[in-house]
Amino acid sequence: MKTLSWYKNIIKWVFWLTVILIVFLTIQAVNETDDWKFFDVDFNTRDHIISAYGSLIGGVLAFLSILFVLYQVYEQREQLIIERQNSTNNKIQDLKDRLLLLTNYLKTLEKDIVRHGNRMEIFFKAEKENPSTMNTMYFNTNKNFERVIEMDILSNFKAFQTFFSNDEEDWQKQFVNLYEISDFYNEAFKDLKKKYTLHIEDKVSKQKHIATDMSELLNANSRLVDDYRKKFGSADFSTKPWSNLINEYTLNHYNYLNEVQDAGNVPDFRHISNELLLPFIQTAMDIRRDNGYDDLGSRKIVELASTIRKKIWNVEIYSLQYAEDIEKQFNNYFSPHNENTNELKTIKAKIDAKI
């Protein structure tokens, strides 16, 4: 490009020198003419001057035409080079814009991973602390990982090749790592959400069954107390061990429900299991040892209470197992400084340095 400009400048200088030469020759021809007058053409007496002048001017004009042709050739070649450079620059700018878009996606991906990791940490700790309650976890609805995967992989490869091919490090390996990490987290989020949905649905279903069993337990308690009242009278029914125990449990259970409702909370199955059902079953076992079961349904009530505790225990065990799995996923892939997010940060920093 510089050489062409240099050639064009030479041609320009030669052109002006030639113009000066033409002027000089014209002046010389004029000086050779006696009594020169403007546009006084006399080809008979001045034929030798005209002939010599015409020959010189013809040669000079031929030379000028050659200069014009050369200048046009260099001009076209320079324009072609400029167009090629513009095309190359546009391609490079397109690849740079693609890297800019990619690095913005990587920034969002890193934030998504860390933010979801924080939600996972809160969730599995809540599940461990209160496994019988309905703990929830929020999932992002964006498709940033899919956007990275759906980008033209060949164009992204060319962008990496253009800007990283001269680096000492293996840029192809980093390019592959970028897509492997994106693929992994894209599937990981889907898998986590699917398992979480199954966990919540199963937990809700089991809690509904537990709530139904508790309702049946309270109804059975009320029937037994009514049967005792009919059989032994209002004055004596509460003196009977089974009637007294079951009536006391029913009152305690409803008092707890009223306290929870007044506080704007939901019943805690763990509290019901450990603070209400367990003491009830322990006392019932003492009564059974001393007096045995009655014939009004105490055995079915104790068995139902024991079944409810087992169901609550199953819910808690499953929740604790699920919490441990979430904690493992968090430690390996969603903690703030895990290996994958560090790799994304490294790739992003290198892209930022290039653009």
N, C-alpha and C positions, 0 to 999 in steps of 0.2 A: 504493500500500500504506500509506503513512504517512497519507494523507488519510482512508482508511477507518478506520484506528485512531483518528484524531482525531474522526471522526464518532461512532464507537462510544463513545468516552469522553464526548462531549457528551451522548449519549443516557443513559449511566449517571448522569451528574450530574443531568440533568433528571429521570430516574426517582426518584432519592433526594430531590430537591427536591419532586417531586410527592408522594412518600410523606410528607414532612414537612408538606406542605400539607394532606394528608388528616388527619394527626394534629392539625394546628392547627384545621382545621374541626370535627373531632370534639370537640376540647376546647371550642371555642366553642359548639357545640350543647349540650354538657353544661352549660356555664355558664349558658346561657339557660333551662335547665330548673330550676324550683324544687324543692327537696327531692329532688335526683336520687338514685336508687338503682340499683344494678347490675342490669341486665336487667329493669327495671321499665318495661315498654312500655305507654304509654297514648296510643293514637292519636286519641282523641276530644278531649282537652283540649290536645293539643300538635300538632295537625295542621299548623299554620303552620310550626312549627320543623322537623317531620319533612319536610314538603314542600320547604322551602328546603334543608335538609341533603341530602335525596335528590337534588335537582336538581344541587347542587354536586358531590356525590360521583359522580353519573352522568357528568357532564361530565369530571370528572377521570379516572374509570376509562376513559372512551372515549379520552381523550387518552393514557392509559397503554397502551391496546391498540394505538393507532397507533404509539407508541414501540416496543412489542414487535415489531410488524410491521417497522418500519424497522430495528430492531436485527437481526432475523432476516435481512432482505435484505442488510444490510451484512456480517453474519456469513457468509452463503452466498457473497457476492461475494468476501470475503476468502479463504475456503477455496478458491474456484475459482482465485484468483490464486496462492495458495500451491501448489496442485497444478500449475498451469502453470509456476511458477518451479521447482518440484521436477523436473518433467519436463524443463525446459530445462537445469537444472543437471545432471541425469542424462545428458542428451545431450552436454553439454559435457565432463562427466567421462569419458564413453565415448570421445569424440574425443581427450581428453587421454591416456587410457590407451592408445589406439591409437598416438598419437605416442610415448608412452613405450616401447611394444613396438617401434616402428619404429626409435627411436634406439638401442635395445639391439641390434637387428639390424645397424644401421649400424656400431656399435662392433665387432661380431664380423666384419663384412665387411671393415672396414679391417684388422683383425688378420690375417684370412685372406689378404688381398692381400699384405701386407708379409711374412708368414711364408712364403708360397709364393714370393715374390720372392727371399727369402734362399735357399730351396732351389734356385731356378732359377740364382742366381748361383753357388752351390757346384757345381751340375751342369755349367754351360757352361764354367766354369774347369777342371773335371776333364776334360771332353771335349777341351778345347784342349790340356791338358798331357799327357793320356794317351788319345789318340783311339782306340787299338786295344783298350783294356781295356773291360770291361763296367761303365760308370758308371750309377748309378741315381738316380732322383728320385721323391720321395714326393708323392702327391696327397691332399688332404683328401677325406674321404668324406661330409662334411656337405652339406646342401642349403640353406644360409642364403640364397643369392641367389634360389633358387627360392621360398623362403618369402616374401621381400619381394615378388616378382612375383605370387605367388598370393594375397597379401592383397587385400581388397576395395578396388579402386582408387578407386571412387566415394567410399567412406567416408574413405579417406586424403585424397582431394581436398577433401572437406568439412572435414576436420580442418585442412588447410593454409589453406583459405579462412577458417575461423573464427579462427585464431590469427595469420595472416600478412596478411590482406587490408588491414589499416591500415598495413602497412610501406611504406616508400618504394620498396624494391627490388621487382623483378618476381618475386613468389612463384610465379606459374604457371610461369615459366621454370625456377626451381629445382626445382619438382615434376617437370616433364618431364625435367630433367637427372638427377634421382634415379633415375627408372625407366629412362632410357637407359643410365646407368652400370650399373645392376643387370642389365639385359638383356645389355649388352656383356660383363660379366665372367662372367655365367652361361654364355654361349656360348663365351667365351674359354677358360674352364676345361675345358669339354667338348672344344673343338678341340685345346687343348694336350695333354690326356690321350690323345686319339685319335692325334695325330701321334707322341706319345711312345711309345705302344704299338706303332705301326707301326715306328718307329725301332728299338726294342728287339728286336722280333720279327725284323726284317730283319738286324739286327746279329748276333743269336744264330744265325740261319740261316747267315749268311756265315762266322761264326767256326766253326761246326760243319763247314762244308765245308773251311775252312782246316785245322782239326784233322785231318780225314780225309786231306787231301792230305799233311800232315806225317807222319801215320802211314804213308801209302803211300811217302813219300820215305825214311823210315827203313827200311822193309821192303826197298825197292829197293836201298838202300845195303848192307844185310846180304846180299842175294842177290849183288850184284856182288862184294863182298869174298869171299864163299864161292866164287864162280866163279873169281876170281883165285887163291885158295888151291888149288883143284883143278887149275887150269891150270899154275901156276908153283911150287906147293909152299909149305909153311909157312915155309920159310926165305927165299924170294925174293919172295913176293907183296907184302909191304909195301914193297919197293924200287921198285915200279912207281908212276909218278906218279899215275895215276887211283885206284888201289887205296889208296895212301897218303893222298891228299887226302880221299877219301870215308870211309875208316876213321877218320881224325882228326876229320872233321866229326861223324860218328856219336857218337864218344866225347864230344866237346864238348857236343853236344845233350843227351845223356843226363845228363851232369854238371850241366848247367843245370837240367834237370827235377828232378833229385834235390835241388839246392839250394833250388829253389822249394818243393818238397814239404816239406823239412825246416823251412823258414821259415813254413809254413802259408799260403802264397800261391798264386796261380794264375799260369800262364805268361803272360808279357808278349809279345804278338806283335811289338810294335815292337822289343823287345830281340832276339828271334829273327831278325827281318828285318834289322836293322842290324848286330848284333854276331855273328851266326852265318851267315845266308844270304848277306849281301853279301860278306864276306871269302871265303866258299866260291866264289861265282860269279866274283869277280875272279881268284882263283887258277886256277879252272877255265878262264877265258878265256886265261890265260897258257899253261896246258898245251895247250889246243887250238891256240894259235898255234904252239907249238914242236913238238908231237907229233900234233896232231889228235885226234879222238875215237877210242876203242877200239871193238872189236866186241862188247863184253860189256854195253853199256847205259849208258855214261857220258853219252851225249848226252841220253837220256830223263831221266836224273837231273838234269842241269843245267837242262833245259827245265822240269821239274817245280818245281825250286827257284826258278826265275825266275817261274813262274806263281804260286807261293805268295806271293812278294814283291809281285807286282802285285795280288793279292787283298787282301793286308794294306794296301797303299797305297789301294786303293779303299775299304776299310772306314774308314780314317783320313780320307780326303777327305770321304766322306759324313758322318762324325761331326763333322768340323770345320765343314762347311756347316750341319749341324743346330745345332751349338753357336753359330754366328754368328746363326742365326735366333732361338734362345732368348735370346741376349744382346740382340738388337734388341727382342724382346718385353719383356724385363726393363726395358730403358732407357725404353721408351715407356709401359709400363702397370703394371709391378710394382716399380719402384724405390720406396724409402721416401717420396720427395717428388714423385711424378709428378702430373700435372695432375688426373687422375681421383680419386686418393685425397685430394688437397687439397680438391677439390670436395665429396667425401663428408664430410670433416672440417668444412668450412664449414657444410654443411646440418645436420649433427649438432649443431654448436655453437648454431645458431639454434633448433633444436627444443628443445635443453636449456634455453635461455634462456626459452622460452615455458612450459615445464612445471615 
